[in-house]
Amino acid sequence: MEIRKLTYVLAFALAASLGAFACGDDKDDDKDKDNNGVECTTNADCDEGFVCVEGKCEEETTEPECTTDDDCDEGFVCVEGTCQEQTTEPECTTDDDCDEGFVCVEGTCQEQTTEPECTTDDDCDEGFVCVEGTCQ
């Protein structure tokens, strides 16, 4: 009699676990594709292989669309590898647009933290020119 009860208990447990597995939600597969539905504000919020695009983690493409603003069409700026419409006018386009001691970095005047390598082409070795404080 004890073996019969044990058989029923085991059969019930097996049926319950199979039923739970069979009724599983296929949405888990979709969650993996969008980083488990995580909302993001930066790429750091996403798992490896995913980037943050409009608040959702999306699978990273092999090549970024841009690396600098120059890679984007006019009126767009490069943000985390994607060209996005510029919503505000840039504060500057060259260092000359900024006050003394500031340099233009991606449309914003930022305090220069290091001494420039050059101020004119004459400060550079032969064959080099001065570009935004660096001999190139």
C-alpha positions in Angstrom: 0.0 0.0 0.0 2.8 2.4 0.8 4.4 1.9 -2.6 1.1 2.7 -4.3 0.8 6.0 -2.5 4.4 6.8 -3.3 3.7 6.0 -7.0 0.7 8.4 -7.0 2.7 11.2 -5.3 5.6 10.8 -7.8 3.2 10.7 -10.8 1.4 13.8 -9.5 4.6 15.7 -9.0 5.9 14.7 -12.5 2.6 15.7 -14.1 2.6 19.1 -12.3 6.1 19.9 -13.3 5.5 18.9 -17.0 2.3 20.9 -17.0 4.1 24.0 -15.7 6.9 23.5 -18.3 4.4 23.0 -21.2 2.4 26.1 -20.2 5.6 28.2 -20.2 5.5 31.6 -21.9 7.4 31.9 -25.1 7.9 35.6 -24.3 11.1 34.7 -22.5 12.8 34.1 -25.9 11.7 37.6 -27.0 13.0 39.2 -23.8 16.5 37.9 -24.6 16.4 39.8 -27.9 15.7 43.1 -26.2 17.9 42.6 -23.1 15.1 41.2 -21.0 12.9 44.3 -21.5 15.3 46.6 -19.7 14.7 50.3 -20.1 17.9 52.2 -20.5 19.4 55.7 -20.6 22.9 54.7 -21.6 24.7 51.7 -23.1 26.0 50.8 -19.6 22.4 49.8 -18.7 22.4 47.1 -21.4 24.0 43.7 -21.5 27.1 43.1 -23.6 26.2 43.0 -27.3 23.3 45.5 -26.8 23.1 49.3 -27.1 20.6 51.8 -25.8 18.4 53.1 -28.6 15.4 55.3 -27.6 15.2 53.8 -24.1 15.4 50.2 -25.2 18.4 47.8 -25.3 18.8 46.6 -28.9 21.2 44.2 -30.4 24.4 46.0 -31.3 25.2 46.3 -35.0 28.7 45.4 -36.2 29.7 48.9 -37.1 28.6 52.2 -35.5 26.8 54.7 -37.8 29.3 57.4 -36.7 32.3 58.1 -34.6 32.3 61.9 -34.8 29.7 64.6 -35.8 31.5 64.9 -39.1 30.2 61.4 -40.0 26.6 62.7 -39.8 24.5 64.8 -42.2 24.1 68.5 -41.5 21.8 69.1 -38.6 22.7 65.8 -36.9 25.3 64.9 -34.2 26.9 61.6 -33.3 25.6 60.2 -30.0 26.9 56.8 -28.9 27.6 55.7 -32.5 24.2 56.9 -33.9 23.5 60.1 -35.9 20.7 62.0 -34.0 19.0 65.2 -35.0 20.6 68.1 -33.2 17.9 69.7 -31.1 19.9 72.8 -30.1 22.3 75.1 -31.9 25.9 74.3 -31.2 27.7 76.7 -28.9 30.7 76.5 -31.2 32.1 74.9 -34.4 35.8 75.9 -33.9 38.0 76.9 -30.9 37.8 80.5 -32.2 34.1 80.5 -31.2 35.0 79.9 -27.5 36.5 82.3 -24.9 40.2 82.2 -24.2 41.2 79.0 -22.2 38.3 77.1 -23.7 38.2 74.7 -26.7 35.3 73.5 -28.9 34.4 69.8 -28.2 31.4 68.4 -30.1 29.7 71.8 -30.2 30.3 72.8 -26.6 33.0 75.2 -25.3 34.9 73.3 -22.6 37.8 74.5 -20.4 41.1 73.4 -21.8 42.7 71.2 -19.2 46.1 70.8 -20.8 48.4 73.3 -22.5 48.1 73.3 -26.2 50.9 71.7 -28.1 50.8 74.6 -30.6 49.0 77.8 -31.4 50.3 78.2 -35.0 51.8 76.0 -37.7 55.2 77.5 -36.8 55.0 75.7 -33.5 55.0 72.3 -35.3 57.8 70.3 -36.9 58.2 70.5 -40.7 55.4 68.7 -42.5 52.9 69.2 -39.6 50.2 71.8 -39.0 48.5 73.0 -35.9 44.9 71.8 -35.6 43.0 72.8 -32.4 46.2 72.9 -30.4 47.7 69.7 -31.7 50.4 69.2 -34.3 49.1 66.9 -37.0 
